[in-house]
Amino acid sequence: QVQLVESGGGLVQAGGSLRLSCAASGRTFSRYGMGWFRQAPGKEREFVALIRWSGGSTYYADSVKGRFTISRDNAKNTVYLQMNSLKPEDTAVYYCADRGLVQGEYDYWGQGTQVTVSS
């Protein structure tokens, strides 16, 4: 069983920065990787970033490229999302999720952490 706990959300001004953390427990390194998603009120949950456990390859949504950076610390079994140059558009609940290697499904999810960016 994989368990995920997000932290680091909060209220920031436009142009500011915030770092989210996702602490994982259980067998994760044998799976594909960890992703970040976000969901704003009335909108569909959208992909933000992904990092692979093996090799550390990263992928980003076009809306956050150049502003967000996903990274991992294998020793701490933790994944981070560094968010810079934040915009009101980034306001959402952010979730981390673990992706399986064989079937490619995000079948483990954290509880979410709120990020609010003011104008």
Contacts in CASP RR format, 6 or more apart in sequence:
PFRMAT RR
TARGET T0000
AUTHOR 0000-0000-0000
METHOD contacts of the structure
MODEL  1
QVQLVESGGGLVQAGGSLRLSCAASGRTFSRYGMGWFRQAPGKEREFVAL
IRWSGGSTYYADSVKGRFTISRDNAKNTVYLQMNSLKPEDTAVYYCADRG
LVQGEYDYWGQGTQVTVSS
1 26 0 8 1.000
2 24 0 8 1.000
2 25 0 8 1.000
2 26 0 8 1.000
2 27 0 8 1.000
2 28 0 8 1.000
2 31 0 8 1.000
2 98 0 8 1.000
2 108 0 8 1.000
3 24 0 8 1.000
3 25 0 8 1.000
3 26 0 8 1.000
3 108 0 8 1.000
4 22 0 8 1.000
4 23 0 8 1.000
4 24 0 8 1.000
4 96 0 8 1.000
4 97 0 8 1.000
4 98 0 8 1.000
4 108 0 8 1.000
4 109 0 8 1.000
4 110 0 8 1.000
5 22 0 8 1.000
5 23 0 8 1.000
5 110 0 8 1.000
5 111 0 8 1.000
6 20 0 8 1.000
6 21 0 8 1.000
6 22 0 8 1.000
6 94 0 8 1.000
6 95 0 8 1.000
6 96 0 8 1.000
6 110 0 8 1.000
6 111 0 8 1.000
6 112 0 8 1.000
6 113 0 8 1.000
7 20 0 8 1.000
7 21 0 8 1.000
7 22 0 8 1.000
7 23 0 8 1.000
7 113 0 8 1.000
8 18 0 8 1.000
8 19 0 8 1.000
8 20 0 8 1.000
8 21 0 8 1.000
8 113 0 8 1.000
9 18 0 8 1.000
9 20 0 8 1.000
9 94 0 8 1.000
9 113 0 8 1.000
9 114 0 8 1.000
9 115 0 8 1.000
10 18 0 8 1.000
10 113 0 8 1.000
10 114 0 8 1.000
10 115 0 8 1.000
10 116 0 8 1.000
11 116 0 8 1.000
11 118 0 8 1.000
12 18 0 8 1.000
12 86 0 8 1.000
12 115 0 8 1.000
12 116 0 8 1.000
12 117 0 8 1.000
12 118 0 8 1.000
13 86 0 8 1.000
13 117 0 8 1.000
13 118 0 8 1.000
14 86 0 8 1.000
14 87 0 8 1.000
14 88 0 8 1.000
14 117 0 8 1.000
14 118 0 8 1.000
14 119 0 8 1.000
15 84 0 8 1.000
15 85 0 8 1.000
15 86 0 8 1.000
15 87 0 8 1.000
15 117 0 8 1.000
16 84 0 8 1.000
16 85 0 8 1.000
16 86 0 8 1.000
16 117 0 8 1.000
17 82 0 8 1.000
17 83 0 8 1.000
17 84 0 8 1.000
17 85 0 8 1.000
17 86 0 8 1.000
18 83 0 8 1.000
18 86 0 8 1.000
18 115 0 8 1.000
19 80 0 8 1.000
19 81 0 8 1.000
19 82 0 8 1.000
19 83 0 8 1.000
20 36 0 8 1.000
20 80 0 8 1.000
20 81 0 8 1.000
20 83 0 8 1.000
20 94 0 8 1.000
20 96 0 8 1.000
20 113 0 8 1.000
20 115 0 8 1.000
21 78 0 8 1.000
21 79 0 8 1.000
21 80 0 8 1.000
22 34 0 8 1.000
22 36 0 8 1.000
22 78 0 8 1.000
22 79 0 8 1.000
22 80 0 8 1.000
22 81 0 8 1.000
22 96 0 8 1.000
22 110 0 8 1.000
23 76 0 8 1.000
23 77 0 8 1.000
23 78 0 8 1.000
24 34 0 8 1.000
24 77 0 8 1.000
24 78 0 8 1.000
24 79 0 8 1.000
24 98 0 8 1.000
25 77 0 8 1.000
26 77 0 8 1.000
28 34 0 8 1.000
28 53 0 8 1.000
28 77 0 8 1.000
28 98 0 8 1.000
29 53 0 8 1.000
29 54 0 8 1.000
29 74 0 8 1.000
30 53 0 8 1.000
30 101 0 8 1.000
31 53 0 8 1.000
31 98 0 8 1.000
31 99 0 8 1.000
31 100 0 8 1.000
31 101 0 8 1.000
32 52 0 8 1.000
32 53 0 8 1.000
32 99 0 8 1.000
32 100 0 8 1.000
32 101 0 8 1.000
32 104 0 8 1.000
33 50 0 8 1.000
33 51 0 8 1.000
33 52 0 8 1.000
33 53 0 8 1.000
33 98 0 8 1.000
33 99 0 8 1.000
33 100 0 8 1.000
34 50 0 8 1.000
34 51 0 8 1.000
34 53 0 8 1.000
34 72 0 8 1.000
34 79 0 8 1.000
34 96 0 8 1.000
34 97 0 8 1.000
34 98 0 8 1.000
34 99 0 8 1.000
35 47 0 8 1.000
35 48 0 8 1.000
35 49 0 8 1.000
35 50 0 8 1.000
35 51 0 8 1.000
35 70 0 8 1.000
35 79 0 8 1.000
35 96 0 8 1.000
35 97 0 8 1.000
35 98 0 8 1.000
35 99 0 8 1.000
35 106 0 8 1.000
36 48 0 8 1.000
36 49 0 8 1.000
36 50 0 8 1.000
36 70 0 8 1.000
36 79 0 8 1.000
36 81 0 8 1.000
36 94 0 8 1.000
36 95 0 8 1.000
36 96 0 8 1.000
36 97 0 8 1.000
37 45 0 8 1.000
37 46 0 8 1.000
37 47 0 8 1.000
37 48 0 8 1.000
37 94 0 8 1.000
37 95 0 8 1.000
37 96 0 8 1.000
37 97 0 8 1.000
37 106 0 8 1.000
38 45 0 8 1.000
38 46 0 8 1.000
38 48 0 8 1.000
38 90 0 8 1.000
38 92 0 8 1.000
38 93 0 8 1.000
38 94 0 8 1.000
38 95 0 8 1.000
38 115 0 8 1.000
39 45 0 8 1.000
39 46 0 8 1.000
39 92 0 8 1.000
39 93 0 8 1.000
39 95 0 8 1.000
40 91 0 8 1.000
40 92 0 8 1.000
40 93 0 8 1.000
43 92 0 8 1.000
45 95 0 8 1.000
46 61 0 8 1.000
47 61 0 8 1.000
48 60 0 8 1.000
48 61 0 8 1.000
48 64 0 8 1.000
48 68 0 8 1.000
48 81 0 8 1.000
48 94 0 8 1.000
49 58 0 8 1.000
49 59 0 8 1.000
49 60 0 8 1.000
49 61 0 8 1.000
49 64 0 8 1.000
49 68 0 8 1.000
49 70 0 8 1.000
49 81 0 8 1.000
50 58 0 8 1.000
50 59 0 8 1.000
50 70 0 8 1.000
50 99 0 8 1.000
51 57 0 8 1.000
51 58 0 8 1.000
51 59 0 8 1.000
51 70 0 8 1.000
51 71 0 8 1.000
51 72 0 8 1.000
51 79 0 8 1.000
52 58 0 8 1.000
53 72 0 8 1.000
53 74 0 8 1.000
56 72 0 8 1.000
58 70 0 8 1.000
60 66 0 8 1.000
60 68 0 8 1.000
60 70 0 8 1.000
63 89 0 8 1.000
64 83 0 8 1.000
64 90 0 8 1.000
67 83 0 8 1.000
67 84 0 8 1.000
67 85 0 8 1.000
67 86 0 8 1.000
68 81 0 8 1.000
68 82 0 8 1.000
68 83 0 8 1.000
68 84 0 8 1.000
69 81 0 8 1.000
69 82 0 8 1.000
69 84 0 8 1.000
70 79 0 8 1.000
70 80 0 8 1.000
70 81 0 8 1.000
70 82 0 8 1.000
71 79 0 8 1.000
71 80 0 8 1.000
71 82 0 8 1.000
72 78 0 8 1.000
72 79 0 8 1.000
72 80 0 8 1.000
73 79 0 8 1.000
73 80 0 8 1.000
79 96 0 8 1.000
81 94 0 8 1.000
83 90 0 8 1.000
83 115 0 8 1.000
86 115 0 8 1.000
86 117 0 8 1.000
87 117 0 8 1.000
88 117 0 8 1.000
88 118 0 8 1.000
88 119 0 8 1.000
89 117 0 8 1.000
90 115 0 8 1.000
90 117 0 8 1.000
91 115 0 8 1.000
91 116 0 8 1.000
91 117 0 8 1.000
92 115 0 8 1.000
93 112 0 8 1.000
93 113 0 8 1.000
93 114 0 8 1.000
93 115 0 8 1.000
94 112 0 8 1.000
94 113 0 8 1.000
94 114 0 8 1.000
94 115 0 8 1.000
95 109 0 8 1.000
95 110 0 8 1.000
95 111 0 8 1.000
95 112 0 8 1.000
96 109 0 8 1.000
96 110 0 8 1.000
96 112 0 8 1.000
97 106 0 8 1.000
97 108 0 8 1.000
97 109 0 8 1.000
97 110 0 8 1.000
98 106 0 8 1.000
98 107 0 8 1.000
98 108 0 8 1.000
98 109 0 8 1.000
99 105 0 8 1.000
99 106 0 8 1.000
99 107 0 8 1.000
100 106 0 8 1.000
100 107 0 8 1.000
END
